[in-house]
């Protein structure tokens, strides 16, 4: 299926043309038929000789209904621009073309209607002159008469050429269905319609319904394409979606159905402005009103404009809208009823502008930004990002997966940012160790904060990336050990602790299993923190709380116990080791846990 929208001045025969081509009445309301003027969106379709199906979105031409017209053409890739031969180019012809140009529509047909009332050549020449500085300058033109039928066959042939040249949609794309109509069917519930530009919808799909007040999950109860029930619809297509359990009053034009979790809702974005004509420069945002309306898809959202540069601006929207980098939209001044500018979204997650001169620096950065999202550029600018967020910004999945980055827990860190984080972490560890050598290293959460990382699981990934550089001569490598980031080279112990350890070592070398009592440790100036630092440094071995021996005491104990009878008691072991039960009991428990000794059924011990 292909979808084409009409455009043109009021009463130039847009609806009549659609009626002639399809045999269907696009004006749905009695008021429209009574007044002979379209006031809402209409829909009709036909099959061409090539078997291609073409659906028309018929839009109103009156200046009071431009917002409705924009809701119809917003998601549509091509336009049928209608100009009456007896009236020629008119004000709404110009505004509709301005809107199409701003949205980047470049596929279409120029149709001169009512050719039975006046020679169409004059109107055609006039229209060509106005279209010359627009993307629609070279579209094919056809003259027709709905009264005589002249030109209808030529128009159908031109439509064949038009749809053949339209870009192929991506069936695997994320769904973004802008709702242009919502109504209730008795026995079925709420039904919404829209133009599906790409992707696919299926019955029983779960989608996100995003409105101006929030987001909720909805389920597709049923689908129709052009009045026929289907199990699946692929873009481009006109679709009607029956939503299960969704009140009619909760949905309105401009709301949107989305693939769950695939889109970012943004109320702040940086954009590049475009002129509506190719022969005019982009409008300077400093000359625009501060309050305009953003039209994208079928949505119309009030926006506050903050100029950044000569063609770049920041928009603050009244409510979040699902946008991606590269999306085209337009700004309209509803007071003056003119299209103020077209725009391309450059950043849907822009940085805050807090410091003096930030706007000027941001303008310079935006000037170099492409209108297509690329993983390397986005990651370099942000330093780090979630993979899912990059995809939601519009970066291709293959691009994201191929970019050089440190990866962990769904995050990507730019290599330069990873290096800076590792350097900051090394400085933080060194500062901490110098201030408190008895407690070297940082807990992983403190390390995360010091490195400026959003997830503690990134700490180890950053350290692994930085390890080769840190391993240069004179550097100590950081590593994660027991929940702390430590240096391979432990910081030197304070002189007082080292002196106390020397005295303690002399004592334990003489009596290796006589653990010093608390008062002896206190006399040496070795409190719990000093003992802990000596244990971490490998100078002491902790047997139990308050019981420390020299490293290797367990192996030495096994050698002594191996000389005892095959089975021995704690008392026998205590005497052989020359120590007390305070040491012998936890020492034997330690050896049992290590598998060096075992308990017998009668409570004795045996060396394995």
N, C-alpha and C positions, 0 to 999 in steps of 0.2 A: 504494500500500500504506500501511497505518497500523499502528503498533505500540503495543500496550498491555501494561502489566505488571500482574500480580496483586499483591495485598498483603493481609495479614491474619494472624490467629493460626493456629498450627499446628492441623491437623486440623479446620479450619472449612470444608473442601470446595473449596479453590481449584483443585486439580488435577482433581477430579471435575467442577467447573464447566467448566473448559477442555475436558475430554474430552467432555462433553455438547454443547458448542457446536461442536466441530471434528470429533468422531469420531476423534481422534488421541490417542495416549498420550503425555502430556508427560513422564512419569517415565521417563528413559532407562535407569536402572540397575536391575538385578535386586534389589539391596538395598532400593531405594526401594519397589518393588512388594511385596517380602516384608514390609517393615515398615509399609507403608501410609502412608509419610511422605516428603515431598519433602526431599532433602538437597542437591540441586544445581539449577542452572537447567534448566528444561525449555522446549521450544518447540513450538508448534502453530499452525495457521492455518485460516481458513475464509473463504468468500465470502458476503457479505451479499446481501440481496434487491436492493440498489441496484447490485450488481456490484462494490462496494468490497471489497477484500481486507483482512482484519484479521489480524495476527499477534500471538500472545500470548507474552509471556515469563513463564513460571510460576516463582515464587520460593518458596523454603522459608520456613515460618512459625515454625520453632523458634528460640528465642533464641540457640542456639549457632551459627546460620547467618545471623545478621544481616549479616555482611560479604558473604556470597554474595548475599543479598537486595539489598543496596545496589549490587552489581555489575550486577544485572539491571535495576534501576529507574533507575540513574544517567543513562543516555543516552535514556530513554524519556519522551515528552511527556505520557502519560496513564496512569491507574491504575484497576484494577478492585478496589475495596476490598471484601473478603469478610468478613461477620460471620455466624456461625451463629445461627439463631433460638433453638436450645435452650441456647446457652451465653452469647450476648450479647457485650458488649464485654469484651476480655481484654487482659492485659499486652502481648502482641505486636501486638495491634490498635493500641494506643497508640504503641508504638515505631515501627511501620511508618508511621503517620500523621505522627508527629514527623519521620521521615526525609523523607517526601514534602513536608511543609511546609517543611522546611529547604532542600530542593532547589528550591522554588518551583513544584512541580507543582500546577496549579489545575484541570486537566481530569480528569474521572473519573466513575465510577459507583459507587454504594453498592449492593451486592448482598447481600440477606439470604437465606442458604441454609438448607437443611433446614427449609423452611417447613411440611413435612408433619409434623414432630415437635412443633412448638409454634407458637402464633400469632405471626407475625413482627412484629406491631405493637409489642410490648414491646421487642424487640431493635432495631427501627427507631428508636423514640423514644430509646432509650439511646444508639444510635450518633449520632443527630442532636445530642444534647446534647454528646457529646464532640467532634464535628466543628465545633460552632458557632464556637469561637475559632481556626479554621484556614482556609486558603485553599480547602479542600474543603467548606466549610459548606453550600453550596447545590447540590451535585451531585445529579443525579436518582437516585432509589432504585427498586429492583425487588426483589420477593420471588420466589424460585424454589425448586423441589424437583427434584433430580436423579432422585429415585425415581419421582415421578408425572409429571414433565415440566411441572408447573404453572409458569407465569411465563416459560417459555423463549422463547416468541414475543415477550412484552413486553420481555425482555432484548435480543433481537435488534433490536427496534425502538429501544430505548434506545441500543444500540451504533451504530445508524445516525446518531442525533442526535449522539452523542459524536464520531464521526470527522468529521462534517460541520462541527463547530465547532473542530477542531484547526487551528492556524496552518499556512499553506503553507510548506514548506521552500524554501530558495534553491538551485536546481540549480547555480548558479555558485559556490557557497560552497567554501571550502577544505575538503578532506576531513580529518576527525578521527574515525577509526573505533576506538573502544575495544574491545579484544579481550576477550570473555567466555568463550571456549572455544578450545582449540587441540588438534589431534589429527592423526594420520597416516592417510592412505589408501594402501593398497598400489598402487603403480604411478603415484600422483599426487604423493605427498610430503605436505608440511605444509599443513594447512588450518586457517584461523582463522575464527571467526564473531563477529558483533557487530551492533549496531543502527546503521545509517548514518543520522545525523540530518539531514544536508544534503549538498549537493554530488553528485558522481557518480563512479563507478568504472568503468573499462573494462579489458577484457582487454589485456595488454601495458603497462598503466600502470606507471610507475616511482614507487614510494612510499618514504617513510622509515619504517622500523620503529624506534620509540623504546622502549627497555626501561629497566629500572632501572640497567643497567650501561653504556648508551651508545646510539648511533644507527648504523644501517646502511641502505644502499639495498637494496630488494627489488623484484621484478617480479611483477606479477599474471599468473599462468599461466592461471588460470581463475576464473570467477565463477558462483555459484548464488544464486538467490532462491527461497526456499521449495521447495528440492529440484529446481529446473529450471535448467539451464545457460543463461546469458545472456551477451551480449557487453557489456552496459552495465547498471549498476544506479544508480538515483537515490534519494536520500533523500526521505522516510523509508522505510527498508526493512531487513528482516532479510537479511543477506548472509553467504555463505560464500566465503572468498577462498583460493584455492590459490596459495601463494607458491612461486616458482621458486627452487630452490637454498637453501632456508632450513631448517636442522636443527630438528626438533621441540623439542629441548631448549633452543633459544635463544629460545623464545616461551612466554609464560605469560599467564594472566588479569591484566588491568590494563595490559598493554602496549598500544601504540597505533600505528595506521597513519596517516600524515600526508601531505598534499601537500608535496612537497619544498621546503624553504626558506621555507615559508609560516607556520611556527609557531615561537614562542620557547619553548625549554625553560627553565623557571625553578625554582630551588630556594629563592628568597626572594621573598616577595610581601607586600604590605600589603592588609588586608581590612577590610570592615565586617561586624560580626557581627549576626545576626538571631535573634530568639527563634523557637521552633518554634510558638508560638501568637500570634495577633494581639492577645490581651488581656493579654499580658505584655511587659515591656520587653526590649530586647536584653540578653543576659547580659553582665555586666561581665567583661572578660578577666582582671582581677586575681583573680577568684574561680575561674578555670578551672585545671585541672592544667597544669603546664608541658609535659607530654608528652601529645599526643592523636594521633588518626589522622585524616588528611584523606581523605575519600571524594569522588572526582570521577570522572564517567564510570564505568568499571568498575575504576578503580584505588583502592587503599588504601595511603596513604603515611604513615609516621610523621612527625609534625610537632612542632617545638618552638615554643611560643607565647610571644611577647614582648608584653605589654600596652603600648599606646600611649596610648589614651584610654579613655573609659567604654564605647565600643562599637567601637573600632578596635584592631587588633593586627597585629604582624608575624609571619609564619610562616616558619620555616626547615625545609625539607623534607629528608628523607633523600636523595632524588635528584630531579633535575629532572623537571618535568611540563609538558606543553604547555598553557598557560593563556592566556586573554585577559581584558582588562578587561571586567567585566560577567558573567563566568562565575559560576554558582552552584555551591556545594559545601556539604559539611557536615563538622563536626568531631564525632568520636565518642570517648567514653571507653571503650576496650575492657575496662578493669578493672571498671568499674561497669555496663558494658553499657547505656549510655544515650547518646542523641544530645545532645551538649553545646551545639551551636549550629549554625545555618545561617550562611552567609557569602556575600558578594559580593566578587569580586576587584576592587580599586581600582587597583592598580599592580603590574605584573609585572616592572618594572625599577626598584625603589625606590632612593632615594639612601642612601648609608651614613650611619649615625648615630654620629658620633665625638665631637662636642663636648658639653660640659655643656649640658643643656637641649634637646638635639636631638630627643629623643623627644617632649617636650611641643610643640615647634614643629611636628613632623611630625604629631602628633595634630590640631592646629589646622588644618593644611593639608588633612588627609584629611577633616575634617568638612565642608569645602566641596566636596569632590570628588563629581562625579556618578558614577552607576554605569554610564554609557555613555561610551565613549571618543570624544573630539572632538579634531580635529587642532589647533585653535588653543590649546586648553587644555593638551594634552600638550606642544606645542612651547614654549609660554610657560613651563611649569614646568621643562622640561629645557634650554631654551636652544637646543639643536640636537639633531637626530636624523636617522638614515638614513630615507629614505622606506620602504624595505622593512621596517625595524623598526617603524615606526608602523603599517603594514598588519598586521604579525604581532601587534601588541598588540591589534588589533581595531578600528582606526580605518578607516572606510570610504574606499575609494580616491578617490571624488569629493571627499570632505572634505579629504583630504590634498592633492589637486591644486589645490584652490581656495584653500587657506589662504595668507595673505600671508607670504612667507618669502624669504630669500636662498637660491638653489639652485645647487649645483655638485657634480658627481661623485657624484650620488645622495644628497647631504646636503641638509637643510633647516635654515636658521638663522633663529631668531626675530628680527624686526626690532630689538627692543631689545637682544638679545645681539649682533647684527651691529654696532650702533652702539657698544656697549661694546668690542667687539673692535677696531673701527677706532680708537677713542680710545686704547686701550692700545697699538696699533701706532704711532700718531702720537707718543705719549710715548716709546716705545722708540726710534724713529728719531731724534727730537730729542735724546734722551739720548746715543745713539751718535754722532750728528754733532757734538754739542758736545764730546764726549770725543776724537773722532778725525775732525776736519774733512777730513783728507787722504783718508779712505776713507768717503765719505758713503753712507747707505742701508744696508739690511740684506739679506743673502741671504734668499731666499724661505723656506728652512727655519727660519732664525732668526726671521723675521717670523711664521711660523706659530706657533712656540712663544710668542713675545711676545703674540700675539693670543689664545692659548688655543684654537686651532682644531685639529681632528683630522686635517685633510687640507690639504696645501699648495695644492691647487687651489681651496680656499675663499678664499684670501688675496685674489686679484684680484676675486672676486665681492663680498667684503665691502668692498673699496676702491671699487668702482663704486657700491655702495649708499650709501657715505658721501660720495662725491665732491661732491654738491650742498651738503651742510652744510659740508664743509671749504672749499668755494669762497667762503664768506662773506668780506667785507673783513677783511684782516688775517691770514687763514689761508692756508696753502700746501697744495695738493692732493697727496696721496700717489698714486703710480702705480707699476706694475710695469714695470721696464725692464731688459732684459738679465739677467733672473733676480734682480734686486734691487728692493726697495721703496725708492723715493727720493722726495724732495720736488721739486716743480716748481721751486721757488726753491732753488737749490743753496746750501749754507752758505758763508759768507764764508771766503776763504782766510786763513790766518795772515799777519800783517804781514810776517814774514821771507820767506815764499814770495812774497807780492805784490811786495816790494822786489826780490827776485832776478829775478822775471819782468819787472819794468820794465827792469832792466839787460839782460836777455836780449833783450827786444823791441827795445831801442835797437840792439843789435848786429845782429839779424836784419833790421831795417828797412834797415840800411846794406848788408848783404850777405845778401840773402834766401835764398840757396841754400847758404850756408856753415854747415852744422850744427855747433853747438858740440861740442867734444871732451869726453870724460869728465872730464878734469882741470879744464876750464873749468866744467862743471856742478858738480863737487865744490867748486870754489872759491866758487861762488855759493851753496852749501848746498842744491843740488837733487839729492837722491838719487832712486832709483827710485820711492819712494812719492810724493815731491813732484812728480815729473814726471807720474806717473799722475794725480794730482789735477788738475794743470794741463791735461792732455789731456781728462779728464772735464768740466772746466769750460769747455772750448772755447778755452783760451788758447794751446794748442800743438797741432800736428798731428803724429802719429807716422807717420813714413815707414817705419821698420823699427826693430828693436831698437837702441837707442842713437842713433837718428837722428830728431831732431825739428826741425820748422820752424814758422813762423807759419801759422795757418789761411789758406787761399787760396793757399798756395805752389804747389799743383798747377795751379790755373788760370793763375797767373802764368807757370809753366814752359811751359804749352801755348802761351801767347802768344809767348814767346821762341823756342820750337822751331818755331813756324809760320813764322818768318822765315828758317829754314835751307833749303837745297836740299830737294827733295821727299823724297829718301832721305838719311839721315845715320847716322853711326856714333855709338857711345857716346862716343868721344873728341871728336867734333865737338860733341855735345850738352854734354859736360862743359865744354869751352872756352866755349861760348855762355852757359852758366849761371854760369860763373865758380866752379865748385866742383870737388870731387874725385870719384874713382870711388866712394868710400864712400857718397856721396850720390846721384850720377848713376845708378848701377845700380838701387838700390831705387826711386828716383823714377820711372825709366822703366818698371819693372815695375808700379808702382802705376798709372801712366797707362794701361798696357796692360790691366790688369785692369778699369779703369774704362771701357775702350773708347775712350779719347781718342787712343791711338797704336796702331800695329800693327807686327809684325815682317815683314820681307820674306824671301823664300826664302834670300837670301845673308846673313842675319843683321843687316841694317841695320834702321833704324826709320823710320817715316813717320807724320806727323800725319794723322788722319782728317779 
